[in-house]
Amino acid sequence: MRHGDGPPLVLDCGTGARALGFKLVGQPVREMDLLFSHFHMDHVFGFPFFIPIYTPGYNVRISIPAFSEDEARQKLGRYLNGVYHPTRLRELPANVEFIPIRPGKAYRRGVFDVKGLQLNHPGGSVGYRIEADGQSFAYITDTAPFARPGEGVDAGEPPTAAESRVIEFLRDCDMVVYDTMFDHDEYLEKMTWGHSYPEYADALCRAAGVKTLVLFHHLPDASDEMMDALEAKWAGASNPAVIVAREGATVEVQQPAVPSGQQGEARAPVNVEG
């Protein structure tokens, strides 16, 4: 994520982190923030190959769901300990800072205001609402629905207590990137895997007044034809509008409209790269 001339904010570190890292170190800004949702392998694979952490003079602030700096360092250090990768965490030449964060507590990272939300995933996961200059974006990855089948917003029923908590967290967001790995039938077969489906994300975001929903965390086995069909299915959606995440795409978070008759200051958009 980028806003104006501020340092970028990177969410998780999958395999795409390698190419992203080379791009970042080729730019003038010599600092960045890296924010982890959790530590399942698909969200950490790219970290040992993320070039900024090997670049002397580069400042990398890493925020990790943890109670202390030592716990934050330990959670990531298990992947860079000389066993799974030859580099050890203590050997990184960049200026690396480890920051523990807890869901529910608001904090600032660079130019962004951030707040976390505990999600529904085996081993735990944290979603984030990120705001800058009146624009709001949420990253909700690796979570199962917050209601059982036949209950809650997707069933046309009042939201469960857990759904109400999520709806308030997402209230009036300009853009929400939401985990929709499965279709509905696949979800019913794999309810304990900790992932969701598009219809559920759509119902939750509609209840929260979200403007744009981005379908994300696609099934690894999905073919291009399957993704094209998913995109076509949701092409006409509104309230919220629905788009499908694509590798390498950049989207601009929509700025709130200025009321008629009022003068609004020009604001730099928040851009999200994937």
C-alpha positions in Angstrom: 0.0 0.0 0.0 1.2 3.5 -0.8 0.0 7.0 0.0 1.7 10.1 -1.2 5.4 10.2 -0.5 5.2 8.1 2.6 6.9 4.7 3.1 5.0 1.7 1.7 3.1 -0.7 3.9 3.5 -4.4 2.9 0.9 -6.9 4.1 2.3 -10.4 4.7 5.1 -12.0 2.8 4.1 -14.7 0.3 6.1 -15.7 -2.8 5.4 -12.3 -4.4 7.6 -10.7 -1.8 10.8 -11.5 -3.8 9.8 -9.5 -6.9 8.4 -6.7 -4.7 11.6 -6.5 -2.7 13.7 -5.8 -5.7 11.2 -3.1 -6.8 11.3 -1.4 -3.4 15.1 -1.3 -3.1 15.3 0.4 -6.5 13.2 3.3 -5.2 14.4 6.5 -3.3 12.5 5.7 -0.1 14.7 3.7 2.3 12.1 2.6 4.8 9.0 0.5 4.9 6.5 -1.2 7.2 5.8 -4.9 7.0 2.6 -6.1 8.7 1.9 -9.9 9.3 -1.6 -11.3 9.7 -0.3 -14.7 10.9 2.4 -17.3 10.3 1.1 -20.1 8.2 3.7 -20.9 5.5 1.9 -19.3 2.5 2.1 -15.9 4.3 5.8 -16.3 5.2 7.4 -18.1 2.2 8.8 -14.9 0.7 10.3 -13.4 3.8 13.7 -15.1 3.6 14.0 -13.8 0.0 12.7 -10.2 0.7 15.7 -8.1 -0.5 15.0 -5.0 1.8 16.0 -7.1 4.9 19.4 -7.7 3.3 20.0 -4.1 2.3 22.3 -2.1 4.6 20.8 1.2 5.6 17.2 0.1 4.8 14.8 0.5 7.7 12.3 -2.3 7.9 9.7 -2.1 10.7 8.0 -5.5 11.2 4.7 -5.6 13.1 3.7 -9.0 14.4 0.7 -10.2 16.4 2.4 -10.9 19.7 2.5 -9.8 23.4 6.1 -8.7 23.4 9.1 -7.8 21.2 10.8 -11.1 22.2 7.7 -13.1 21.1 7.5 -11.2 17.9 11.1 -11.9 17.1 10.7 -15.6 18.0 7.7 -16.1 15.8 9.5 -14.9 12.7 12.9 -16.2 13.8 11.8 -19.8 13.4 12.0 -19.4 9.7 15.4 -17.8 9.7 17.3 -19.9 12.1 20.0 -21.7 10.0 17.8 -24.8 9.7 15.0 -23.8 7.2 17.2 -21.0 5.7 20.9 -20.4 6.0 20.4 -16.8 7.2 19.7 -16.2 10.9 17.5 -13.4 12.0 20.3 -11.7 14.0 22.5 -11.6 10.9 20.2 -9.4 8.8 22.2 -6.3 7.6 19.2 -4.0 7.3 17.9 -2.0 10.2 15.1 -4.3 11.3 12.7 -3.5 14.1 10.2 -5.9 15.6 7.0 -4.4 16.9 4.4 -6.5 18.8 0.7 -5.6 18.1 -2.6 -6.7 19.6 -6.0 -6.9 17.9 -8.3 -4.0 18.9 -5.6 -1.5 19.7 -5.1 1.3 17.2 -1.6 2.5 16.2 0.2 4.3 13.4 2.6 2.9 10.8 4.2 5.5 8.6 1.4 7.5 7.1 -1.3 4.9 7.9 -3.6 4.5 10.9 -4.0 0.8 11.6 -6.4 -1.3 13.8 -6.5 -5.1 14.1 -9.4 -7.6 14.3 -9.2 -11.2 15.5 -10.4 -13.5 12.7 -11.7 -17.1 12.5 -8.8 -19.3 11.4 -6.9 -22.3 12.8 -4.0 -21.0 14.8 -5.4 -17.5 14.7 -5.2 -14.7 12.2 -5.6 -10.9 12.4 -7.3 -8.7 9.9 -6.5 -5.0 9.5 -8.3 -1.8 8.8 -6.0 0.8 7.4 -6.8 4.5 7.0 -5.0 7.5 5.5 -6.3 11.0 4.7 -10.0 10.0 5.0 -9.6 6.8 2.9 -10.2 3.4 4.4 -9.1 -0.1 3.4 -9.4 -3.5 5.1 -7.3 -6.6 4.7 -9.3 -9.7 5.8 -7.3 -12.7 4.9 -7.6 -16.3 6.2 -10.9 -16.4 8.0 -13.9 -18.7 7.9 -17.4 -17.2 8.2 -18.5 -15.9 11.6 -21.8 -17.8 11.5 -22.9 -21.4 10.9 -24.6 -22.4 7.6 -28.2 -21.2 7.7 -27.5 -18.4 10.2 -26.4 -14.8 10.0 -26.2 -12.3 7.1 -25.7 -14.7 4.3 -28.9 -16.6 5.2 -30.9 -13.3 5.3 -31.0 -13.5 9.1 -29.8 -10.9 11.7 -26.0 -11.0 12.2 -24.6 -13.2 14.8 -22.7 -11.5 17.7 -19.4 -12.3 15.9 -20.7 -10.9 12.6 -21.8 -7.7 14.3 -18.3 -7.2 15.6 -16.9 -7.6 12.0 -19.5 -5.4 10.4 -18.7 -2.6 12.8 -15.0 -3.0 12.0 -15.7 -2.8 8.3 -18.3 0.0 8.6 -18.2 2.3 5.5 -14.8 1.0 4.3 -13.9 2.3 0.8 -12.3 -1.1 -0.1 -12.2 -4.5 1.5 -9.9 -7.3 0.4 -11.5 -10.5 1.7 -10.5 -14.2 1.8 -12.8 -16.0 -0.6 -10.8 -19.2 -1.3 -13.7 -21.5 -1.8 -17.0 -21.5 -3.6 -20.0 -22.3 -1.3 -20.0 -26.1 -1.9 -16.3 -26.3 -1.3 -16.7 -24.4 1.9 -19.4 -26.8 3.2 -16.9 -29.6 2.6 -14.0 -27.8 4.3 -15.6 -25.7 7.0 -12.7 -26.3 9.5 -10.0 -25.0 7.0 -10.5 -21.4 8.0 -11.5 -19.8 4.6 -14.6 -18.2 3.2 -16.6 -17.9 -0.1 -17.7 -14.9 -2.2 -21.4 -14.8 -1.3 -20.5 -14.6 2.4 -18.0 -11.8 1.9 -20.5 -9.9 -0.2 -23.3 -10.2 2.4 -21.0 -9.1 5.2 -19.7 -6.1 3.2 -23.2 -5.1 2.1 -24.3 -5.1 5.8 -21.2 -2.9 6.6 -21.8 -0.4 3.8 -18.5 -1.2 2.0 -18.1 0.4 -1.3 -15.8 -2.1 -3.1 -15.1 -5.8 -2.3 -12.0 -7.5 -3.7 -12.2 -11.3 -3.9 -8.8 -12.6 -2.7 -6.8 -15.6 -1.6 -7.8 -17.7 -4.5 -7.8 -21.5 -4.5 -4.2 -22.6 -5.6 -5.8 -25.2 -7.9 -8.0 -22.6 -9.6 -7.4 -22.4 -13.4 -7.5 -19.2 -15.4 -10.8 -20.4 -16.8 -12.2 -20.7 -13.3 -11.0 -17.3 -12.4 -12.4 -15.8 -15.5 -15.8 -17.4 -14.7 -15.6 -16.0 -11.2 -14.9 -12.5 -12.5 -17.8 -12.7 -15.0 -20.2 -13.9 -12.3 -19.5 -10.8 -10.2 -19.0 -8.2 -12.9 -22.4 -6.6 -12.5 -22.4 -6.5 -8.7 -23.1 -3.3 -6.8 -23.5 -2.3 -3.2 -20.7 -3.3 -3.0 -19.0 -3.4 -6.3 -17.0 -6.6 -6.6 -13.7 -7.1 -8.4 -11.3 -10.1 -8.4 -7.7 -9.7 -7.3 -5.0 -10.3 -9.9 -1.3 -10.7 -9.4 0.5 -7.5 -10.4 -2.6 -5.4 -10.5 -2.8 -1.9 -8.8 -6.1 -0.5 -7.6 -6.8 2.9 -6.2 -8.8 3.1 -3.0 -11.8 5.3 -3.7 -11.8 8.7 -2.0 -15.0 9.8 -0.3 -17.0 12.3 -2.4 -17.0 16.0 -1.4 -20.6 17.1 -0.6 -22.1 19.4 -3.2 -21.2 23.1 -2.7 -18.2 22.3 -0.5 -14.6 22.8 -1.5 -12.4 19.7 -0.9 -8.7 19.6 -0.6 -6.8 17.6 -3.2 -5.7 14.3 -1.6 -3.3 11.7 -2.8 -5.0 8.4 -3.3 -4.1 5.3 -1.5 -2.9 2.7 -4.0 -2.9 -1.0 -3.4 -0.5 -3.3 -5.4 -0.9 -7.0 -5.6 
